Amino acid sequence: MIFTGIKRKSNQLFFNKKVKELLGDAAEGTSEKIKNVLIVLDDISLKEVTLANLKNNLGIQENNIEILVFLQKLSKENDDKHLFSSKDFGWYGKINNDILKNILTKKYDLLINYSKIDNLYNNILLLHSKAAFKVGFASLDNRFYDLLIDCKAFDIELFNKELKKYLEILNKI
Protein backbone atom coordinates (compact mmCIF):
# COMPACT_ATOMS: atom_id res chain seq x y z
CA MET A 1 0.00 0.00 0.00
CA ILE A 2 2.82 2.37 0.76
CA PHE A 3 4.45 1.31 -2.50
CA THR A 4 1.43 2.57 -4.44
CA GLY A 5 2.07 6.08 -3.17
CA ILE A 6 5.78 5.81 -3.89
CA LYS A 7 5.07 4.51 -7.41
CA ARG A 8 2.68 7.40 -8.03
CA LYS A 9 5.32 9.83 -6.80
CA SER A 10 7.91 8.28 -9.15
CA ASN A 11 5.47 8.68 -12.05
CA GLN A 12 4.89 12.31 -11.03
CA LEU A 13 8.66 12.91 -10.97
CA PHE A 14 9.00 11.29 -14.40
CA PHE A 15 6.16 13.44 -15.70
CA ASN A 16 7.62 16.68 -14.34
CA LYS A 17 11.08 15.88 -15.70
CA LYS A 18 10.07 14.63 -19.16
CA VAL A 19 7.12 16.89 -20.00
CA LYS A 20 9.22 19.43 -21.89
CA GLU A 21 11.32 16.79 -23.63
CA LEU A 22 8.39 14.65 -24.74
CA LEU A 23 6.31 17.63 -25.82
CA GLY A 24 9.24 18.83 -27.91
CA ASP A 25 9.25 15.46 -29.69
CA ALA A 26 5.48 15.59 -30.28
CA ALA A 27 4.16 14.63 -33.69
CA GLU A 28 4.07 17.38 -36.25
CA GLY A 29 0.61 18.58 -37.16
CA THR A 30 -0.56 17.92 -40.69
CA SER A 31 -3.14 19.62 -42.82
CA GLU A 32 -4.64 16.31 -43.95
CA LYS A 33 -8.22 15.29 -43.30
CA ILE A 34 -8.95 13.28 -40.17
CA LYS A 35 -9.15 9.57 -40.84
CA ASN A 36 -8.50 7.93 -37.46
CA VAL A 37 -9.25 9.07 -33.94
CA LEU A 38 -8.13 8.14 -30.43
CA ILE A 39 -10.56 8.98 -27.64
CA VAL A 40 -9.63 9.10 -23.95
CA LEU A 41 -12.51 8.85 -21.47
CA ASP A 42 -12.75 8.65 -17.70
CA ASP A 43 -16.33 7.35 -17.58
CA ILE A 44 -17.14 3.98 -19.16
CA SER A 45 -20.85 4.82 -19.38
CA LEU A 46 -20.06 7.52 -21.98
CA LYS A 47 -18.31 5.11 -24.34
CA GLU A 48 -21.27 4.23 -26.60
CA VAL A 49 -22.77 7.74 -26.56
CA THR A 50 -19.44 9.32 -27.47
CA LEU A 51 -18.82 6.81 -30.24
CA ALA A 52 -22.25 7.36 -31.79
CA ASN A 53 -21.97 11.13 -31.47
CA LEU A 54 -18.58 11.20 -33.20
CA LYS A 55 -19.72 8.93 -36.01
CA ASN A 56 -22.69 11.20 -36.68
CA ASN A 57 -20.96 14.58 -36.25
CA LEU A 58 -17.56 13.95 -37.80
CA GLY A 59 -18.50 11.19 -40.23
CA ILE A 60 -15.68 8.90 -39.10
CA GLN A 61 -16.20 5.16 -39.41
CA GLU A 62 -16.34 3.14 -36.22
CA ASN A 63 -13.39 0.94 -37.18
CA ASN A 64 -11.20 4.07 -37.36
CA ILE A 65 -11.99 5.10 -33.78
CA GLU A 66 -10.06 3.73 -30.77
CA ILE A 67 -11.42 4.39 -27.28
CA LEU A 68 -9.38 4.19 -24.08
CA VAL A 69 -11.17 4.44 -20.75
CA PHE A 70 -9.32 5.25 -17.52
CA LEU A 71 -10.82 3.72 -14.40
CA GLN A 72 -9.58 4.27 -10.87
CA LYS A 73 -10.09 0.59 -10.09
CA LEU A 74 -10.60 -2.22 -12.55
CA SER A 75 -12.87 -5.03 -11.51
CA LYS A 76 -12.02 -8.60 -12.43
CA GLU A 77 -15.16 -9.05 -14.55
CA ASN A 78 -14.12 -6.23 -16.89
CA ASP A 79 -12.19 -7.90 -19.68
CA ASP A 80 -12.40 -4.99 -22.12
CA LYS A 81 -8.95 -4.45 -23.58
CA HIS A 82 -9.51 -0.70 -23.85
CA LEU A 83 -9.78 -0.15 -20.11
CA PHE A 84 -6.71 0.97 -18.21
CA SER A 85 -5.88 2.04 -14.69
CA SER A 86 -2.91 3.16 -12.63
CA LYS A 87 -1.84 -0.51 -12.42
CA ASP A 88 -0.97 -0.41 -16.14
CA PHE A 89 1.83 2.05 -15.37
CA GLY A 90 5.10 1.07 -13.78
CA TRP A 91 7.81 3.11 -12.16
CA TYR A 92 8.96 6.35 -13.82
CA GLY A 93 6.12 6.54 -16.34
CA LYS A 94 6.72 3.14 -17.94
CA ILE A 95 3.64 1.61 -19.55
CA ASN A 96 3.30 -2.07 -18.64
CA ASN A 97 0.15 -2.92 -20.60
CA ASP A 98 1.02 -4.36 -24.05
CA ILE A 99 -2.35 -3.42 -25.56
CA LEU A 100 -1.90 0.15 -24.36
CA LYS A 101 1.63 0.20 -25.79
CA ASN A 102 0.36 -0.98 -29.19
CA ILE A 103 -2.35 1.67 -29.26
CA LEU A 104 0.14 4.40 -28.37
CA THR A 105 2.59 3.39 -31.11
CA LYS A 106 -0.03 3.99 -33.82
CA LYS A 107 -0.27 7.41 -35.41
CA TYR A 108 -3.62 9.13 -35.04
CA ASP A 109 -4.90 12.18 -36.86
CA LEU A 110 -6.95 13.32 -33.86
CA LEU A 111 -6.88 12.65 -30.12
CA ILE A 112 -9.87 13.78 -28.07
CA ASN A 113 -9.62 13.79 -24.29
CA TYR A 114 -13.06 13.77 -22.69
CA SER A 115 -11.64 13.52 -19.16
CA LYS A 116 -13.30 15.88 -16.75
CA ILE A 117 -10.29 16.44 -14.49
CA ASP A 118 -6.54 16.44 -14.90
CA ASN A 119 -5.18 13.00 -14.20
CA LEU A 120 -1.51 12.06 -13.98
CA TYR A 121 -1.99 8.79 -15.87
CA ASN A 122 -4.02 10.42 -18.66
CA ASN A 123 -1.29 13.06 -18.96
CA ILE A 124 1.42 10.39 -19.23
CA LEU A 125 -0.70 8.69 -21.89
CA LEU A 126 -0.99 12.00 -23.78
CA LEU A 127 2.77 12.46 -23.62
CA HIS A 128 3.37 9.05 -25.16
CA SER A 129 0.70 9.30 -27.88
CA LYS A 130 1.60 10.06 -31.47
CA ALA A 131 -1.48 12.07 -32.38
CA ALA A 132 -1.12 14.87 -34.91
CA PHE A 133 -3.89 17.02 -33.39
CA LYS A 134 -5.02 16.92 -29.74
CA VAL A 135 -8.25 18.35 -28.37
CA GLY A 136 -9.51 18.66 -24.79
CA PHE A 137 -11.51 20.72 -22.34
CA ALA A 138 -10.15 24.16 -21.44
CA SER A 139 -10.04 23.19 -17.76
CA LEU A 140 -7.24 20.68 -18.48
CA ASP A 141 -3.49 21.28 -18.74
CA ASN A 142 -3.06 23.34 -21.92
CA ARG A 143 0.49 22.14 -22.68
CA PHE A 144 -0.77 18.94 -24.28
CA TYR A 145 -3.42 20.24 -26.65
CA ASP A 146 -3.61 22.00 -29.98
CA LEU A 147 -7.22 23.01 -29.37
CA LEU A 148 -9.00 23.61 -26.07
CA ILE A 149 -12.76 24.02 -25.96
CA ASP A 150 -14.20 26.05 -23.11
CA CYS A 151 -17.42 24.43 -21.95
CA LYS A 152 -18.63 22.47 -18.94
CA ALA A 153 -17.03 19.03 -18.69
CA PHE A 154 -20.43 17.33 -18.48
CA ASP A 155 -21.74 19.03 -21.66
CA ILE A 156 -20.27 16.63 -24.21
CA GLU A 157 -22.88 17.45 -26.86
CA LEU A 158 -21.82 21.12 -26.88
CA PHE A 159 -18.17 20.05 -26.87
CA ASN A 160 -18.72 17.88 -29.97
CA LYS A 161 -20.64 20.65 -31.72
CA GLU A 162 -17.83 23.14 -31.09
CA LEU A 163 -15.24 20.55 -32.08
CA LYS A 164 -16.97 19.99 -35.42
CA LYS A 165 -17.15 23.74 -36.01
CA TYR A 166 -13.44 24.26 -35.35
CA LEU A 167 -12.38 21.21 -37.35
CA GLU A 168 -14.37 22.54 -40.31
CA ILE A 169 -12.69 25.93 -39.95
CA LEU A 170 -9.28 24.24 -39.87
CA ASN A 171 -10.32 22.16 -42.90
CA LYS A 172 -9.69 18.88 -41.05
CA ILE A 173 -13.06 17.29 -41.88
Helices and strands as residue ranges (DSSP letters): H 2-24, E 37-41, G 44-46, H 47-58, G 62-64, E 65-70, E 83-84, G 86-88, G 91-93, H 98-105, E 107-108, E 110-113, H 120-128, E 130-131, E 134-137, G 142-144, E 147-149, H 156-169
